[in-house]
């Protein structure tokens, strides 16, 4: 293989499907593999992680290898084990073969045991002994050649003399196409110490300036590389030989002038010991790895398609050297202790600190070559040495290059183990101010990224997203990591993240609207949208209390279409949840106004903005979100009624009229449905009890034990009210009529009346205002209601209808969807602890 594909990274162990079992699960990771294909650039492309099995496939008429994706059970690979295909096993965990002329495949196993199992199956089909590393000769040889090779016991090399260099070069070149001849040539070179003799002749040729001889030596040494033998590399890359080998490769016959590789390695490339390395073996290994990497990248010519596979052992040599270096450094406690001590010491000068951070970054990069269990040990060691507190110190420094390298190190840690990072930041919050918390430093660097393209900010936003993603949080019995970390994040970090957004949206359009600011705000909005989807309670509380959606929608007025669309996407995600608390907040603050303005300002242009806004209203229509339908039609119908190139708005109007009809003529069946305990579930994700409980009661909106009827069924004629709730409804209607009178007398201002400033006629404006301020439907979804108590935008008056039913256990439909009953019982204590005292008392009394 041209480059060894990496093994599957240390993801959570999940089993794989048996043959033909879509998405089946195994209990171990033996059969867990990554599937790779070789692209046109001779690089391995990762096709996905799954589980491999072998069985007879009727369609292919033979035993086949099947790999099913662990994510969804789809088929990643279905490959018949052809009796004539050459399969290669490399480095215990890799099986490589060619499916067609230019289609190479590889299976990279997580565990050696799984690789051995599948290798035995392949060998069994081909009738081979599983001890072989390759099942067929790669190049077909004629019978005559094969007979010659079988009859000659070994290959005799010409004597190593200057006069015979051309003969030696021809022998090496003629041996390369045949695997058997290559094998014999390699053995001959190993046994006779031939390489060292060739390097002695190299010195002679250089002294004599024998260019022809040097050209022959170039061809010979290049050919020896293509023999792909570790034993030969160990000789060539030894301390005494490696520089001479590089010297031979300077004299490429295709170049008019020789290269100066040795001069570069001895004079230009300087080895810096940022911390003195006491182990001579380790030092030698580092030198060797650097030089061999240099040979691979700079000295050897780019291999042809036919030669590429012949250099796999060179890649492996470098790979395992890196593994060894990481292991030796990891075990040197004094070295690591000194490294972290100097990193965090204020007395360390800037240049030295930069070198230390760059070393640590390279050290972490090397660790990516390790197998999962070794990588675990590596990061555990770094964690024990205090890498996170050290990063915190470094990120607080002025040197931009040092901070950039520290950010790269941080990204390795987050990708490896986000839980470790979360645990650290929650612990440090107990001792430090918010300003110097690690996550806040990361957010600050993101906000202050000077790169016009915000490359660093994009990386950091990805890391933040990983840290706040509940999907990768530890699922312990009591789900503490999610509860604790999100509580910490919203208390200590969210205000830092949203600061640029809030600072830029104080007016009715963005105060700064340059491209870089717009890009940054788009990144912040992307993360907030992610939070809306995944964080339920915490983000809901934050958005409503801080009036975030209003501020976000200011960005709809940005001259940058991508930012306006990000703001719209944020609102669309909120509406997509179909959560009545969000809906009430949107209606109370008239937050469709900026969207309708943007829609009208966009005019008749058929673009993404136009389509996205129409799609939002279409969603409300299709999903029949009654409260929002009524609100939109009552407040914005005049602005939208002329839009006839889509039927969305006319459809919304029709929905609204049907809704009013049902309210005026309620049927017995619709009333019965109120008493049934239908559970509305927003999506498949089970919501956290303790997160949602905060929203289950609202002191200002109800008396103990009352149940509020859902919006669509709230307004009823007296004669149609059923006995079980008649007393409650009478009391409710009395309150509504009283409050309606107050509303009609009061001149509402601020957020309670729409400030819909469009270029309509004066009649239109007054019509819009009168519709919203004094609706002819008492308690209809469009009526703004009385203002909530100061500082709590979430509270809603009794006159508003955007309230779903509130229940005590076993009563009416819940205001917020509950997880299943058995989960409620299990987590009663947790719920009580998260509630304010007044709400606890209310629950207990009910």
Steps between C-alpha positions, in 0.01 A plus 500: 500500500634848416422640842379289785139599569446587867315255723152591626533766768404427859129552473262335743503125444198396303447166335449421135246316293524137418474411134180636355383640835441868438624698794547195726715546807795305636630533849870533411707710262695223326321541169492881511667643190546810293454458124746689278525546123802636316424822312660636184762686705606167654365604838265290711144630532303397808168346390364449851519282812306178533518131579628236263364152446552225242233277353369352176318758284264342247509798263881492480510118497774477758635572847512877547615767743220726626543816704192662652519859632474518879296821474202373299576142391537599133734294281842668472665211316395181325798329340524143373818320615642423157725190491758686283508837677820584688407593858774647721504508880709786637604587855251264668190721456479575128378299198558659156399383151413623151139456397559617144789647302484841666288427805690412815323417826616469860342382823663651808407299810477637851634174642755247374273207595230617258753544221631147556147356485417660166847418363438131579169515308673652196782242511244221542319607178830525310643179647797677662672464835391793726865550604574673165485880474394499135269245337615533135800627305428859404652466151431202279821337384551280199549130562858530380588771754330305775695187405826696498429645842406164645807329360751762623542479879602865540607813319871563452595864512792632295801590713467850640747693283497837328534340157190283552256770618311498168456121521374529860253776400364284217460199732307708754275651229426157344413346839237757601208376283514144640404442866714185519807671352448799729493265797826333394673832428399633844635189672828527310538868593431418867736205525807645336513845666471628145349840582799612707734395216293706253525803727879463512502512116281811524782682688747389235276628218453834671875536557565417132200710387384194307156626396410187301572280804298733724204475259518119519511517880188722497311233300629219726405673828160606363441136395593377849234733646243338270586154635288610799697307764521611863832316553662701218354829632650432841845484339443800271355721776767417758703790636808406293320447167205737472687811385684300231168353381364857473823591318441224238149636442639848424626380157178455305594438132186688386627822664774715348637591841522299822287598803654616830296290744788421738598865520145591597479229768837579659511880474149640456279258697592543865380267772378694801464333835242717669545279806828301513444135405717276715427172318749461207282233337200734497710783357633275225146379421377861460789584265440186299125561466554856381751390235291207376195728478718740301602216266139404447372855444792675331766261373327206336328590173122483498433130448308381198172314542691170469762599758259647758413168660871420525558779753246387760776371730669842494175658620472232767861562611423869562166417661646259754793730574251770598313256720826409671601866552164584660530197729855586609417867567185403687699278734758772574332668798783745561480622142124563515516658846767747379299570185182602686691688770675719240182545298313657790795686655460876456878536488524295176578735210263518202724324247562208735129472582417494129743212448351310795143542374598398146670190639189409700284552191725269294499249786118493490504471121731195525254345745245471219703207367430301818243225529193595711616336825846660474347838419286468813814451709673791323227756572455367851868569562471855362190559710679384815791732416256795494464575130164681539613748769814558290288575192294743704814692594628499139169612349502801731831624352552772239708300249265412211718213369515337843122534539445350155713194582324467838164502318617212279600302811161576655329366187685165538375476859138586418487256210654228714299541821252789534386370840851549641495866387149556642598356836801731517310819414226429753758446774693815417179708506490445875833683548526748210308797360301454180751711303785250528305177459645280228180491293459877526858548382418279201184704426702821534758378246219406268344846526836677460626295203684743271497272197268656236365152420465414872677165455592479868150601611343224290730242664420631849126507433523133399672421831235688700230311315666170596517610863132598524369204298292278734549207260860451614437564869534204732172320547524411866203375700401846618611686185708739706749613236229647279318668788812633673697612196215674323407674826863615529522608134185713506596660831869574433560496125190573293511875572856514360391318183197723436673830592587594136145419392339712774747785449422514128119489518402785731323693219262384229791406272854368568730774631804337328434324172842437350579157353720376786244595769224336295706180473559494875131558580407224254731262687346596835150453357597158368595390852186654653287316242674178597418576866132557419485157342686313775468686832123544551458659846827695541491677165125561525544675833793701362324611180181608676667673797759683289260570209758339270270431204406867469869592488581226250223616267660847485758325281227441238577859401867421427631572151665155508243246383679209670466669841133584448441137403684382814264714711202356314632145546525563875134603514397211273668253737303647793169481309587148390488387864127588516546602862220720636736687734704615203182573304360718780830689522502557121141626499533714811799683351365505141811327368356423158527869419873497396436189288204654317699823450789304350254311278345821367838673459618200298223589254433268210854357491496121486796421724593300809360763738163491326487119503616467863237744631220335302616159629469626859139608447429180308625300798259686730217425256581133441560428870187698587661700782176671599634776724757618242253470212255730681776741600638531144161547334369746759810717493659464155228387257476843333871485420485146362159465332627607156763223486336259259794328326484245784188384684668507843345821633155432359530154656587658835195728473283196427642320805426806711141522379444129563643549847257784575211294368587219738521745787159647418338157451680258728408134478467253779785286362748785512417557866538134584848501349606755762438249776700228334858485612662548159870545530654733251861409426716746313748244378647162581742641753373445855514829685668536834245517785700743700555725198134527406351522852589869523240573236224286650359765732460873473391677818354799320287296264302255710368402835595172661347203329355698208528367149511739208330383181720481186482798262289342227224407746513786744214727395167313528132586514349451846246244386773274357717483812508153651434452871846386622654835414201735497582671830855562394398637160244739653764635734739528208256683274424750776868579537545529122212745458631715786849508353369564150331816625826611658687429176254700290529799732880484527719647228754216460854600416845341464512132420131449562395669176647429158736767376439391143643794302436413135402728215129421523216749489395649833188287489706186477713599796204568722341177387811304601513673836136458578510134407777428743405732785128436521423174332132411464583160646535512879822321588575419136853401407561837346426708807818631659383456859617694798871557550685240707677591819821704450805300406309186414402498132401138548196581716171538316170645612182301554340669202750361250402185328843376404506265793469125483335301776681473832451186698566333824580129466209308356313818399483687171756523222842623616619849417837359405545146371613266775722197466330168573338435837761257624767764446291751694492268799873437485597863500252661741775604740706661224198697381426637842853617548494702177176684577471835679340467845175664398461257213582204723230602740253537218575150371473352846168669567361369177 
